[in-house]
Amino acid sequence: MKTLKFGGTSLANAKKFIQVSSIIVNQTKNNQISVVLSAPATITNHLEKIILQCVRNNNIPIKEIVTLKKFFLNLTKKIYIINKKYPKSHIQKKIEMQCQKLQALLHSIKLLKKCPDKIYAQIISMGEILSVKIMKELLVSYGYEVLIINPIKLILATSNYLGAIVNIHESKKNFKNLNINKKKIILMPGFIAGNKFQELVILGRNGSDYSATILSICTNSHTCEIWTDVNGIYTSDPNIISTAKLISEITYQEALELSYFGAKIIHPASVKPLQTYNIPCIIKNTNKPNYPGTLLTTKNNKTIDIIKGITYLKKIVLIKIINIKTLYQEKFLKKILEYLSKKNIAIYLLNQSLSNNTVSFYIQDHPLLNIKLKLKEMLDTKIQNKLLKKILYIKKLSIISIIGYNVKKYNIDILKKICLVVNSFKNKILEISHNTSNISLSIVLYDKHIINITKKIHDLILYKTIPLNIFLIGIGGVGLKLLDIILMQEKKLKKIFIQLNVNVIANSTTYIKNKTKISLNKWKKKFKKSKKLFSLEKILNLAKKNGYLYPILIDCTASQDIAEKYNTIMKKGFHIITANKKSNSSLFSDYKSIRKIAHTYDKKFFYETHVGAGLPILNNLKNLVQSGDQLIKFQGILSGSMSYIFGKLDDNSTLSDAIKKAQKLGFTEPNPQDDLSGIDVARKLLIIAREFGYQLELSDITIEKILPDSFNKIKNKKEFFSEIKKLNNIFIQKVNKAKSKKKVLRFIGTIKKNGSCNIKIKSVDNKNPLYYVKNGENIFVFHTKYYKPIPLILRGYGAGNKVTASGIFSDLLRVIL
C-alpha cells in the first residue's frame, strides 16, 4: 500500500483533476493506492469568508454561495468536455445538495448570531468532501473500482471541533475491521476526523497532510507521498523567493521546525507520527510526476548544507502579561494555554521571567477571535484584585526563522548578516530566540518589508554571495572606464561570492535605473532614450525601497553640489566612493563632519583616487598615522599633466608644444589652464596634509603661479595657446639655467613639519628622486619618524582615466573585503 495526498493547488481546476487522476492510475500499476484529497485551491478560504460575512452581517451571503456553486459546476463541466464518460449530471446534483446543506447551516448561524465550532467545522470541510466525490466519478469513468472512506467513522479524534488530535491507536483498530478489496482505489477527504460521538471535527487548518499521515499508518503503507505544485521542499517559498534552492533530503525534525514557523511544506502534526512509525515521506510535484522530490528522513546527512531553510510568519501579536507575584504565573498561564489550545492557536517563543514577574508569548492574529478581549475577560478579576498589573499587546509583527542542525554553532555569523539586512530596511529586531533542540534561530521584528528582508537573509546566508549595489554618478572618461572594469570583472568576482549590481547610472541631467541590475552591454542605448531627469533625492530613495544591503554611491563628477551632500547620502544608508576632490579639500569643518557622519552611521567613505589616481597613497598614509608615525617632510610631483609637461621641457620642447602634447594624450583637463593654475595640485597636497593631522584650509597653501594674471581673462582654448607661446622663451631660459647646474625643473608640492605647504617650480639634481619623474608619472616622498634617513617613496602613473577607474574599483571591493 502507498498513500498519496494531493493539496489544493494540485486540484485547482479541471485539467489539474485530470492530471491527478492520471498520477493515481499510473501508481496503481505497482501498488494498491490510498488517496487523500484537499479542497481545490482557495475554496477553504472562500468558505471561511462566507462564515465571516454571515456572522458580521447576520445575513446569508447568497452571492458568495453562488460563486462557490459556479466554481464546482464549471469544474465538472470542463472535466466532461475532456472526458465524455464523466457523469456530469450525477455529480452536479451532489454539488447542488452540498450547497443546500451549506445554506441550512448558515441559516443556523443567522439564528444564533454566531458560528459554533461544530457548524464551523462542517462548513469549512465541504471543499474536501466535494473533491472526493468529483475524483471518485472520474476514476470510475476510467473503469476503476473506488472505495470512499468516511473519516468521521474511522479516524477517532479528541480535543475540539477545530483542532482535533487523532488517536492513532484506536483509529488503526477501526481500519483492521475493514475488508478492503485490493483492486480498489481508496479515497478519503483530508482535514476531517470524527469524535467519540461520530461528529465531524477538523484537524486544524491545512490538516490534509495530517490525514495522509494517519491514513498511511492505518493502512500500513510503505510510503507516504505529499503531492503539491513544487518539486519538493525548498530553502524558502519558491513562489515568493525566486532564489530558493530545492532540498533533496531533510530530517523530520527540521521539516517540523520549518512547518511550525510558517513554511507550507507539510502540516506540523504530520511529522511526529511518520517519524514514530518510520514511514518514509516524499514531497512530490504534480506537474512533474517523475521528479524525485524531497525525502524526509530520521537521520541527518552531514554532507548536506547546515542551513536547510528560512521561513517567516506574518501578522504576529506579542502578548505580555505583567503580574505582581510569581506565585500566580503558573495558574493564569495554564488557563491561557488551555484556551489557545482549544482554539487551535499556535504559541511561539513563550518566555517566563520570574525576576521581572512577566510572561510573554507570540501568536498569529486571528480574524474571528478577539484575543485581547478574551484575555481581558479571563484575567479581569486578577487585574481588579491587583494580582496582575496589565496586559500589553503589540500587533503587526513578524517572526523570521533559520532552520538547520547546529545552527547555534554559526550563531554569530548568521546574526551579523541578519542585523545587516534588517538595518538596511530600517526595521528593528525585538527578540532573538533559539529552540532547545538547536535546530532553529528565530527573530521577531516589525511587519514592514518582511518578504524582502527574508529574501535578503536567505540569499546572504545560503548563497554567501554579497551583493554590492552601485549608484554611479558621472559618466565622463573615468566613469566610462569604471563601467568597463565592472563588466570585465563581475564574472570573476561572482566566483568568490561578490555580486556587482549597477542599479543607477547618472550624469548631471539624466539617469537610468534597474531594481536588479543594469545590463552593461546595453546601457548606452537606454541612457540616450531616458527621459528621467536627474534627481539625487529620487535616486537615494531607491536603496531603501529595494532594501539593498550594500548601496554604494560612486561620485565620478567634479560637482561641488554633490560633494556637499555626502552627509545626507550616508545618512540615507550609502557607502561613498569618490573621485571628486571637492569633498576633501573644502572647509576643514566639512572634512571633519563627513568622517563623523561616516563613523556614526557605520558607512565607508573611500577616496583613494583623490591623490595619485590608482596609486595606494592615502591608505598607506592612514596606516602610517595609525601606527604612530609622524611627518618630518613631504615632497612630491602630484600632477600627471605637470609631470608630463616638465618632462618634455627636459627634452627641449617648448612650453606650448608640451602642453599640446599632454592635452592630446589626455593628461590635462579640457582647459589646460586648470592644470597650470596649480589648484589641482593644491587640493591633493591639502588632502595629504589633513591626513597627517594638519588642520589647514585650501587658502593656507602657497602656489607659485606659472601663468601671469592676464591669463585669467582668456576664455577659449585658441586664445590660450596663442598667449602661452609668449611664455616659451621664459621657460627655455629657466630650463637652460637648470641644465647648466645639471638640474631639471619640476612642479613640486611640499609639506613641512610645521604644516606649511607650498607648490613651486624647483630645480632638482639627480640625487633627488623627483629628478627622474616624467611622462605623466607621480612621485610621493615621505620623510617620517619611521622612514629616515631613507624616505618612503611611492611612484607610478597618477593620471589617466584607466588608472583612476582602477583605483575606484579597488575602493569598491574594500567596502566588504
VOGU-3710 file (C-alpha; in Angstrom, 3 decimals, decimal comma):
1> mktlkfggts> 0,000/0,000/0,000  1,122/3,529/-0,787  -0,647/6,676/0,366  -0,819/9,774/-1,813  -2,039/13,172/-0,710  -2,901/15,941/-3,184  -3,095/19,540/-1,999  -5,386/22,321/-3,150  -3,057/23,669/-5,841  -2,955/20,181/-7,396
11> lanakkfiqv> -6,758/20,286/-7,682  -7,228/23,905/-8,709  -9,141/23,256/-11,962  -10,417/20,569/-14,346  -7,034/19,987/-16,014  -5,456/19,529/-12,585  -8,103/16,958/-11,590  -7,385/15,029/-14,816  -3,655/15,281/-14,118  -4,046/13,945/-10,553
21> ssiivnqtkn> -6,280/11,120/-11,738  -3,550/10,109/-14,222  -0,949/10,027/-11,428  -3,246/7,865/-9,286  -3,934/5,462/-12,165  -0,227/5,252/-13,010  0,646/4,462/-9,370  -1,855/1,552/-9,252  0,383/-0,427/-11,625  2,795/-1,281/-8,794
31> nqisvvlsap> 0,850/-0,671/-5,578  -2,578/-0,525/-4,087  -3,237/3,175/-3,616  -4,968/5,145/-0,888  -5,515/8,817/-1,659  -6,242/11,862/0,480  -7,626/14,955/-1,259  -7,720/18,574/-0,139  -10,268/21,135/-1,241  -9,435/22,882/-4,528
41> atitnhleki> -7,187/25,930/-4,077  -8,891/28,970/-2,440  -12,131/27,083/-1,649  -11,463/26,756/2,089  -10,676/30,473/2,246  -13,903/31,176/0,382  -15,895/29,103/2,873  -14,256/30,994/5,735  -15,244/34,245/4,072  -18,854/33,058/3,809
51> ilqcvrnnni> -18,908/32,278/7,556  -17,342/35,626/8,416  -19,858/37,584/6,310  -22,775/35,680/7,794  -21,605/36,398/11,355  -20,801/40,068/10,714  -23,894/40,954/8,703  -26,286/38,448/10,284  -27,351/37,545/6,792  -26,795/34,633/4,391
61> pikeivtlkk> -24,257/35,753/1,723  -26,114/34,403/-1,337  -23,674/35,983/-3,798  -20,730/34,132/-2,255  -22,647/30,832/-2,238  -23,493/31,285/-5,925  -19,805/31,911/-6,682  -18,879/28,705/-4,840  -21,538/26,712/-6,638  -20,499/28,052/-10,052
71> fflnltkkiy> -16,892/27,054/-9,414  -17,757/23,385/-8,835  -20,356/23,237/-11,638  -17,847/24,730/-14,115  -15,204/22,323/-12,839  -17,349/19,287/-13,588  -18,469/20,761/-16,902  -14,846/21,168/-18,045  -13,964/17,648/-16,882  -16,864/16,405/-19,009
81> iinkkypksh> -15,520/18,301/-22,065  -12,220/16,445/-21,662  -13,797/13,085/-20,703  -17,225/12,421/-22,207  -17,701/9,346/-19,974  -17,742/11,552/-16,903  -21,253/11,546/-15,279  -21,622/15,336/-15,183  -25,327/15,467/-14,312  -24,982/12,960/-11,491
91> iqkkiemqcq> -22,144/14,804/-9,771  -23,765/18,201/-10,291  -26,782/17,032/-8,292  -24,405/16,223/-5,425  -22,935/19,718/-5,695  -26,449/21,186/-5,509  -27,185/19,113/-2,399  -23,959/20,248/-0,712  -24,807/23,905/-1,409  -28,277/23,388/0,073
101> klqallhsik> -26,676/21,921/3,179  -24,392/24,956/3,355  -27,382/27,313/3,238  -29,117/25,372/6,024  -26,019/25,637/8,239  -25,727/29,368/7,515  -29,362/29,776/8,471  -28,484/28,280/11,871  -25,636/30,801/12,226  -28,033/33,608/11,393
111> llkkcpdkiy> -30,470/32,486/14,073  -27,756/32,019/16,687  -25,985/35,258/15,624  -22,681/33,413/15,967  -20,937/30,413/14,466  -20,456/27,489/16,886  -17,284/25,476/16,306  -19,344/22,405/15,366  -21,018/24,230/12,460  -17,773/25,979/11,520
121> aqiismgeil> -16,086/22,567/11,113  -18,899/21,223/8,930  -18,848/24,222/6,595  -15,119/24,630/6,240  -14,585/20,962/5,281  -17,084/20,928/2,406  -14,387/21,507/-0,206  -12,609/18,252/0,700  -15,872/16,287/0,582  -16,675/17,592/-2,908
131> svkimkellv> -13,117/16,917/-4,148  -13,513/13,235/-3,221  -16,946/12,976/-4,881  -15,657/14,538/-8,100  -12,497/12,383/-8,180  -14,425/9,159/-7,488  -16,623/9,628/-10,564  -13,567/10,471/-12,659  -11,736/7,270/-11,648  -14,890/5,176/-12,088
141> sygyevliin> -15,252/6,588/-15,619  -11,823/5,074/-16,354  -13,096/1,673/-15,215  -11,521/1,572/-11,727  -13,201/0,448/-8,530  -13,173/3,106/-5,833  -13,858/2,964/-2,125  -14,558/6,225/-0,279  -13,536/6,030/3,357  -15,549/8,076/5,809
151> piklilatsn> -13,010/9,587/8,236  -15,786/10,596/10,658  -16,397/6,909/11,398  -12,885/5,521/11,106  -10,495/8,214/12,330  -11,111/8,891/16,008  -10,003/12,299/17,265  -10,166/14,064/20,591  -9,869/17,655/21,847  -12,153/20,074/19,967
161> ylgaivnihe> -14,019/20,611/16,727  -11,447/22,882/15,094  -8,125/21,443/16,199  -8,695/17,781/16,835  -5,881/15,376/17,668  -6,111/11,847/16,267  -5,958/8,796/18,488  -3,809/6,757/16,139  -4,006/3,531/18,162  -7,826/3,459/18,150
171> skknfknlni> -8,044/4,581/14,547  -5,708/1,779/13,492  -8,014/-0,685/15,239  -11,002/0,651/13,263  -9,185/0,039/9,982  -8,385/-3,561/10,939  -12,079/-4,328/10,766  -12,267/-3,210/7,151  -12,048/-5,787/4,438  -10,796/-3,725/1,525
181> nkkkiilmpg> -10,625/-5,293/-1,911  -7,025/-4,961/-3,110  -8,229/-3,881/-6,540  -9,964/-0,830/-5,154  -8,509/2,673/-5,028  -9,158/4,201/-1,610  -10,255/7,830/-1,480  -10,598/9,889/1,685  -11,263/13,594/2,237  -8,450/15,277/4,098
191> fiagnkfqel> -8,765/17,601/7,055  -11,633/15,588/8,590  -11,978/13,149/11,502  -14,721/12,147/13,934  -15,050/12,430/17,699  -16,425/9,747/20,031  -19,972/10,885/19,150  -19,124/10,446/15,450  -19,458/14,161/14,872  -17,343/15,830/12,219
201> vilgrngsdy> -14,214/17,530/13,558  -11,324/19,057/11,640  -7,598/18,599/12,128  -6,608/22,242/12,065  -6,065/24,441/9,044  -4,148/22,649/6,231  -4,751/19,381/8,084  -4,916/17,184/4,963  -1,224/16,314/5,405  -2,100/15,060/8,884
211> satilsictn> -4,920/12,994/7,330  -2,441/11,445/4,885  -0,101/10,558/7,752  -2,920/8,852/9,665  -4,137/7,001/6,571  -0,550/5,836/5,844  -0,257/4,388/9,346  -3,747/2,855/9,411  -3,337/1,167/6,009  0,256/0,034/6,750
221> shtceiwtdv> 1,566/1,997/3,775  5,239/1,615/2,997  5,436/5,228/1,721  3,538/8,469/2,108  3,739/10,934/-0,760  2,623/14,556/-0,390  1,872/15,992/-3,842  1,930/19,740/-4,352  2,788/22,322/-7,049  6,553/22,469/-6,431
231> ngiytsdpni> 9,404/19,982/-6,896  9,803/19,369/-3,180  10,811/21,289/-0,098  12,776/24,440/-0,798  15,009/26,573/1,354  12,171/29,111/1,261  8,865/29,559/-0,553  9,852/29,486/-4,264  6,626/31,281/-5,210  7,880/34,310/-3,275
241> istaklisei> 11,663/33,900/-3,187  12,877/33,013/-6,681  16,383/32,117/-5,479  15,132/29,349/-3,161  17,014/26,040/-3,627  15,496/22,586/-3,658  16,389/20,401/-0,675  16,959/16,782/-1,697  16,850/15,432/1,867  15,758/16,807/5,225
251> tyqealelsy> 15,212/15,334/8,685  11,738/15,073/10,170  12,804/17,423/12,964  13,998/20,105/10,544  10,816/19,736/8,492  8,771/20,094/11,679  10,567/23,317/12,616  10,110/24,731/9,121  6,404/23,865/9,173  5,890/25,201/12,670
261> fgakiihpas> 7,428/28,552/11,734  5,359/29,087/8,619  6,728/27,020/5,733  3,833/25,494/3,824  5,516/22,165/3,203  3,826/19,662/5,480  1,401/20,030/8,378  3,383/20,090/11,672  1,165/17,402/13,210  2,099/15,056/10,333
271> vkplqtynip> 5,761/14,787/11,108  5,859/13,055/14,503  3,583/10,098/13,551  5,593/9,457/10,377  8,781/9,569/12,404  7,360/7,262/15,104  6,140/4,655/12,620  9,239/5,101/10,434  7,272/5,700/7,247  9,316/7,489/4,554
281> ciikntnkpn> 7,668/10,651/3,268  8,381/12,196/-0,118  7,241/15,648/-1,239  6,433/15,469/-4,968  5,353/17,800/-7,784  2,036/17,118/-9,509  3,290/18,946/-12,608  6,492/16,839/-12,750  5,497/13,344/-11,551  8,879/11,819/-12,421
291> ypgtllttkn> 10,882/14,370/-10,429  12,498/12,730/-7,348  11,232/15,365/-4,887  12,396/15,780/-1,271  12,849/12,852/1,097  12,012/13,266/4,795  14,268/11,041/6,872  15,105/10,346/10,504  18,876/10,759/10,107  20,800/13,933/9,467
301> nktidiikgi> 23,010/13,752/6,379  26,120/15,748/7,333  27,117/16,189/3,690  24,061/18,362/3,072  24,075/22,095/3,886  23,798/23,046/7,569  21,047/25,608/6,910  18,001/23,860/5,469  15,597/26,730/5,203  14,456/30,220/6,093
311> tylkkivlik> 10,815/30,996/6,666  8,598/33,672/8,146  5,282/34,227/9,905  3,300/37,425/9,388  0,549/39,101/11,426  2,106/38,140/14,730  0,883/39,599/18,026  3,034/39,909/21,154  1,121/39,374/24,399  2,962/40,353/27,554
321> iiniktlyqe> 1,380/39,870/30,978  2,935/41,633/33,960  1,959/40,200/37,348  2,650/41,220/40,922  3,640/37,873/42,371  5,411/34,925/40,730  3,092/32,609/42,646  0,214/33,309/40,263  2,101/32,885/36,988  1,590/29,149/36,595
331> kflkkileyl> -2,140/29,347/37,357  -3,142/32,006/34,869  -0,634/30,795/32,248  -2,158/27,302/32,329  -5,594/28,810/31,819  -4,400/30,852/28,819  -2,583/27,917/27,203  -5,637/25,673/27,564  -7,818/28,289/25,907  -5,401/28,833/22,988
341> skkniaiyll> -5,004/25,076/22,530  -8,763/24,675/22,403  -8,925/27,315/19,673  -6,045/25,614/17,804  -3,859/28,701/18,060  -0,114/28,037/17,981  2,091/29,767/20,554  5,542/30,965/19,529  8,564/31,870/21,683  6,960/31,582/25,109
351> nqslsnntvs> 9,062/33,351/27,746  8,667/33,445/31,528  10,708/35,846/33,632  10,497/35,117/37,343  12,694/38,077/38,199  10,504/40,545/36,306  7,245/38,682/37,002  6,326/38,641/33,316  5,032/36,120/30,826  5,250/36,871/27,110
361> fyiqdhplln> 4,401/34,884/24,006  3,566/35,395/20,347  0,532/34,200/18,393  -0,841/34,849/14,927  -3,654/37,352/14,722  -6,987/35,610/14,097  -9,814/37,404/12,222  -12,587/35,586/14,096  -11,022/35,712/17,531  -10,583/38,828/19,646
371> iklklkemld> -7,699/37,573/21,812  -7,340/40,893/23,567  -10,976/40,914/24,676  -10,955/37,229/25,659  -7,818/37,544/27,804  -9,262/40,623/29,472  -12,362/38,594/30,369  -10,263/35,698/31,662  -7,908/37,837/33,726  -10,071/40,833/34,632
381> tkiqnkllkk> -10,677/39,615/38,195  -6,941/39,276/38,805  -6,358/42,775/37,421  -9,049/44,195/39,681  -7,559/42,384/42,669  -4,173/43,864/41,713  -2,579/40,459/41,182  -1,801/41,494/37,615  -0,544/44,915/36,603  -1,553/44,951/32,936
391> ilyikklsii> -1,635/43,085/29,642  0,395/44,538/26,767  -0,419/43,869/23,099  1,855/44,698/20,175  0,480/43,926/16,707  1,926/43,982/13,186  4,967/41,860/13,990  6,654/39,016/12,131  8,912/36,100/13,010  11,759/35,028/10,717
401> siigynvkky> 13,301/31,625/11,458  16,503/29,990/10,212  16,351/26,186/10,384  19,153/23,628/10,334  21,144/21,286/12,541  23,827/23,002/14,642  22,519/26,430/13,643  23,725/27,718/17,014  27,297/26,840/16,055  27,150/29,543/13,382
411> nidilkkicl> 25,092/31,897/15,511  27,397/34,949/15,495  27,987/34,910/11,732  24,286/34,404/10,983  23,170/37,146/13,369  25,650/39,605/11,855  24,134/39,022/8,445  20,582/39,223/9,798  21,301/42,549/11,534  22,859/43,911/8,360
421> vvnsfknkil> 19,732/43,087/6,368  17,224/44,288/8,978  19,076/47,584/9,423  19,148/48,169/5,667  15,335/48,176/5,690  15,186/50,449/8,771  13,393/47,680/10,664  14,151/46,625/14,236  14,788/43,257/15,925  12,656/42,963/19,060
431> eishntsnis> 13,715/39,491/20,178  16,150/36,700/19,293  15,440/33,098/20,303  16,999/29,637/19,887  14,991/26,472/20,353  16,278/23,872/22,814  16,970/21,299/20,093  19,484/23,698/18,482  17,704/23,473/15,143  16,156/26,929/14,777
441> lsivlydkhi> 17,092/30,545/15,328  14,176/32,995/15,322  13,978/36,765/15,345  10,948/38,960/15,988  10,657/42,228/14,088  8,039/44,579/12,678  5,923/43,532/9,693  7,277/46,120/7,241  9,292/44,804/4,250  9,196/41,302/5,775
451> initkkihdl> 9,246/39,414/2,450  12,173/41,432/1,094  14,033/41,065/4,393  13,521/37,293/4,323  14,759/37,134/0,735  17,906/39,124/1,524  18,668/36,991/4,601  18,039/33,832/2,577  20,432/34,826/-0,206  23,117/36,168/2,121
461> ilyktiplni> 23,155/33,064/4,353  22,533/30,268/1,856  24,402/31,601/-1,132  27,018/33,519/0,859  27,025/35,980/-2,035  27,450/39,615/-1,041  25,590/41,996/-3,355  27,152/45,402/-3,993  24,527/47,799/-5,342  26,268/50,529/-7,296
471> fligiggvgl> 24,882/54,016/-7,967  27,282/55,711/-10,409  27,073/59,485/-10,849  29,346/60,882/-13,528  29,970/59,115/-16,840  32,881/61,049/-18,258  36,144/59,319/-19,044  36,640/57,837/-15,566  33,021/56,729/-15,157  33,020/55,006/-18,551
481> klldiilmqe> 36,250/53,171/-17,797  34,869/52,084/-14,418  31,811/50,515/-16,085  34,146/48,657/-18,459  36,117/47,271/-15,494  32,931/46,202/-13,680  31,686/44,414/-16,803  35,048/42,708/-17,237  35,393/41,616/-13,590  31,836/40,747/-12,495
491> kklkkifiql> 32,001/37,061/-13,517  35,325/36,529/-11,742  34,034/38,182/-8,569  30,861/36,103/-8,632  33,067/33,022/-8,200  34,240/34,435/-4,876  30,652/35,318/-3,875  30,670/39,030/-4,712  27,796/40,199/-6,912  28,268/43,559/-8,646
501> nvnvianstt> 24,931/45,169/-9,461  24,949/48,565/-11,150  21,486/49,893/-10,325  21,813/53,556/-11,310  23,873/55,348/-13,968  23,555/59,131/-13,972  25,030/62,355/-15,195  24,060/65,883/-14,188  20,867/65,849/-16,277  19,668/62,259/-16,803
511> yiknktkisl> 19,706/58,839/-15,219  18,639/55,244/-15,775  17,829/52,663/-13,126  17,100/48,968/-12,729  15,965/47,319/-9,497  18,046/44,183/-10,143  20,936/45,400/-12,309  21,532/47,420/-15,450  22,877/45,440/-18,389  26,296/46,963/-19,005
521> nkwkkkfkks> 26,257/45,728/-22,604  23,186/47,799/-23,495  23,115/50,726/-21,075  24,262/53,431/-23,525  21,234/52,995/-25,800  18,882/53,091/-22,828  20,642/56,151/-21,450  20,205/58,065/-24,715  16,471/57,278/-24,692  15,996/58,029/-20,997
531> kklfslekil> 13,669/60,903/-20,089  14,317/60,675/-16,358  15,602/63,991/-15,103  18,435/63,714/-12,614  17,237/63,933/-9,026  19,617/62,930/-6,258  16,720/62,571/-3,814  14,827/60,131/-6,064  17,979/58,123/-6,701  18,810/57,843/-2,990
541> nlakkngyly> 15,293/56,650/-2,119  15,755/53,595/-4,364  18,135/51,984/-1,868  15,629/51,978/0,988  12,749/51,000/-1,301  14,629/47,944/-2,594  16,373/47,074/0,663  19,908/46,994/-0,716  22,435/45,656/1,790  25,466/47,498/0,449
551> pilidctasq> 24,245/50,537/-1,501  27,345/52,372/-2,764  27,328/55,800/-4,371  30,310/56,359/-6,658  30,949/60,022/-7,431  32,949/60,477/-10,625  31,953/64,115/-11,010  33,724/67,328/-10,072  30,476/68,689/-8,633  30,654/70,854/-5,523
561> diaekyntim> 26,906/70,367/-5,063  27,189/66,545/-4,923  30,190/66,751/-2,578  28,258/68,987/-0,183  25,530/66,324/0,090  27,782/63,460/1,212  26,493/63,633/4,791  22,910/63,291/3,556  23,896/60,440/1,258  25,489/58,465/4,107
571> kkgfhiitan> 22,502/59,138/6,383  20,379/57,534/3,655  22,408/54,340/4,118  25,020/54,676/1,380  28,729/53,984/1,433  30,585/56,565/-0,660  33,479/56,125/-3,072  34,567/59,337/-4,669  36,998/60,658/-7,239  35,641/64,153/-6,557
581> kksnsslfsd> 38,367/66,016/-4,634  35,975/68,840/-3,692  34,715/66,769/-0,760  38,081/66,531/0,992  39,513/69,907/0,012  36,658/72,186/1,008  36,403/73,694/4,517  38,133/71,728/7,246  34,870/71,673/9,238  33,229/69,821/6,328
591> yksirkiaht> 36,208/67,460/6,138  35,701/66,538/9,816  31,913/66,385/9,528  31,978/63,779/6,732  34,166/61,496/8,832  31,977/61,944/11,900  28,837/61,012/9,937  30,594/58,016/8,349  31,566/56,773/11,817  28,116/57,461/13,343
601> ydkkffyeth> 26,249/55,657/10,572  28,902/52,940/10,122  29,494/53,823/6,476  32,628/53,545/4,390  33,993/56,749/2,866  36,792/55,926/0,412  38,677/58,411/-1,771  41,978/56,754/-2,666  41,945/58,316/-6,155  41,996/61,881/-4,763
611> vgaglpilnn> 45,770/61,646/-4,683  47,782/59,566/-7,138  44,757/58,106/-9,012  45,325/54,358/-8,804  48,409/54,540/-6,574  47,867/53,301/-2,989  48,867/56,574/-1,348  46,152/57,504/1,132  45,502/54,051/2,523  49,205/53,551/3,235
621> lknlvqsgdq> 49,389/57,034/4,709  46,480/56,238/7,074  48,243/53,089/8,203  51,369/55,113/8,978  49,460/57,659/11,052  47,506/54,973/12,916  50,747/53,207/13,784  52,075/56,402/15,398  54,292/57,688/12,609  54,845/61,455/12,260
631> likfqgilsg> 55,677/63,573/9,226  59,060/65,327/9,037  58,789/66,452/5,418  56,879/65,573/2,276  57,756/66,340/-1,327  56,039/65,144/-4,419  55,016/65,562/-8,016  51,263/65,243/-7,672  50,038/66,036/-11,165  50,337/63,681/-14,115
641> smsyifgkld> 49,864/66,534/-16,570  52,550/68,680/-14,960  54,872/65,675/-14,766  54,486/65,160/-18,494  54,842/68,854/-19,406  58,002/69,411/-17,355  59,458/66,144/-18,643  59,050/67,432/-22,191  60,808/70,651/-21,218  63,804/68,445/-20,319
651> dnstlsdaik> 63,788/67,235/-23,927  63,971/70,823/-25,260  60,283/71,054/-26,101  58,684/74,477/-25,811  56,044/75,037/-23,120  53,226/75,457/-25,653  54,159/72,266/-27,549  54,499/70,295/-24,317  51,021/71,423/-23,239  49,521/70,483/-26,636
661> kaqklgftep> 51,089/67,008/-26,479  49,851/66,498/-22,913  46,357/67,508/-23,911  46,366/65,208/-26,941  47,316/62,252/-24,698  44,522/63,076/-22,243  46,782/64,147/-19,376  45,287/67,630/-18,972  41,815/68,907/-18,227  39,791/70,113/-21,276
671> npqddlsgid> 41,039/73,587/-20,357  44,810/73,282/-19,628  44,633/76,460/-17,525  43,092/74,323/-14,757  46,294/72,251/-14,582  48,696/75,168/-14,881  46,909/77,137/-12,150  48,216/74,615/-9,621  44,824/74,369/-7,850  44,504/70,647/-8,568
681> varklliiar> 47,932/70,003/-7,005  46,948/72,248/-4,093  43,842/70,172/-3,393  45,901/66,962/-3,387  48,566/68,497/-1,143  45,854/69,732/1,251  44,354/66,233/1,472  47,744/64,677/2,288  48,400/67,331/4,940  44,994/66,785/6,521
691> efgyqlelsd> 45,537/63,037/6,606  48,665/63,728/8,657  46,544/65,738/11,074  47,194/69,318/9,964  44,072/71,481/10,270  44,535/73,516/7,102  42,337/75,273/4,577  42,965/75,470/0,832  43,847/79,156/1,267  46,750/78,142/3,543
701> itiekilpds> 48,645/76,625/0,613  51,061/78,911/-1,235  51,065/78,398/-5,018  53,798/79,830/-7,225  51,990/80,983/-10,318  53,075/79,613/-13,667  50,723/81,854/-15,626  50,539/85,640/-15,329  47,278/87,216/-14,098  46,491/88,283/-17,652
711> fnkiknkkef> 45,569/84,652/-18,436  42,552/84,951/-16,120  40,753/86,934/-18,822  41,273/84,275/-21,514  38,022/82,449/-22,299  38,807/79,959/-25,102  41,431/77,389/-25,962  42,580/79,048/-29,188  43,360/82,301/-27,419  45,073/80,363/-24,616
721> fseikklnni> 47,529/78,633/-26,962  48,199/81,906/-28,752  49,122/83,610/-25,471  51,052/80,671/-23,999  53,610/80,936/-26,826  54,680/84,239/-25,289  55,963/82,269/-22,279  58,066/79,830/-24,335  61,280/81,858/-24,175  60,898/82,490/-20,455
731> fiqkvnkaks> 60,710/78,754/-19,786  63,543/77,952/-22,226  65,745/80,275/-20,163  64,662/78,610/-16,900  65,320/75,127/-18,303  68,750/76,096/-19,642  69,687/77,694/-16,320  68,795/74,461/-14,503  70,671/72,365/-17,042  73,784/74,450/-16,542
741> kkkvlrfigt> 73,728/73,265/-12,943  72,953/69,671/-14,063  69,421/70,007/-12,741  65,872/69,777/-14,116  62,698/71,764/-13,428  59,848/70,086/-11,572  56,469/71,316/-10,285  56,701/70,225/-6,645  54,348/70,197/-3,711  55,930/70,384/-0,269
751> ikkngscnik> 54,655/69,901/3,284  56,990/70,888/6,108  56,980/69,568/9,658  55,268/72,713/10,930  52,426/72,134/8,438  53,291/74,895/5,988  52,523/73,882/2,401  53,716/75,318/-0,893  53,733/74,476/-4,582  56,659/75,747/-6,622
761> iksvdnknpl> 58,715/75,205/-9,729  62,015/73,922/-8,367  65,244/72,711/-9,921  66,467/69,359/-8,585  69,612/67,332/-9,247  69,978/63,592/-9,857  70,346/62,878/-6,129  66,715/63,837/-5,657  64,203/61,044/-6,553  61,989/63,681/-8,209
771> yyvkngenif> 64,691/64,196/-10,867  63,710/61,030/-12,755  59,932/61,511/-12,755  58,377/62,480/-16,090  55,941/61,202/-18,769  52,887/61,521/-16,527  54,268/59,711/-13,508  53,627/60,858/-9,938  56,012/60,512/-7,042  55,408/60,825/-3,312
781> vfhtkyykpi> 58,395/61,084/-0,972  57,621/60,802/2,752  60,317/61,607/5,314  58,838/60,438/8,607  59,833/59,379/12,100  59,799/55,738/10,912  61,230/56,389/7,430  64,564/58,122/7,904  67,157/58,704/6,651  65,785/56,738/3,658
791> plilrgygag> 62,284/58,019/2,873  59,187/56,064/1,878  58,782/56,560/-1,875  55,682/55,701/-3,911  55,953/56,226/-7,640  53,806/55,422/-10,666  51,238/56,775/-13,072  48,953/59,135/-11,192  46,756/60,338/-14,029  44,524/58,930/-16,724
801> nkvtasgifs> 41,021/57,546/-16,851  42,034/53,900/-16,704  44,237/54,095/-13,600  41,732/56,342/-11,803  38,890/53,939/-12,589  41,082/51,094/-11,361  41,596/52,922/-8,070  37,851/53,448/-7,662  37,256/49,764/-8,367  39,774/48,831/-5,644
811> dllrvil> 37,900/51,088/-3,215  34,660/49,391/-4,248  35,978/45,996/-3,186  37,337/47,455/0,063  33,751/48,130/1,170  33,413/44,433/2,024  36,904/42,953/1,881
//
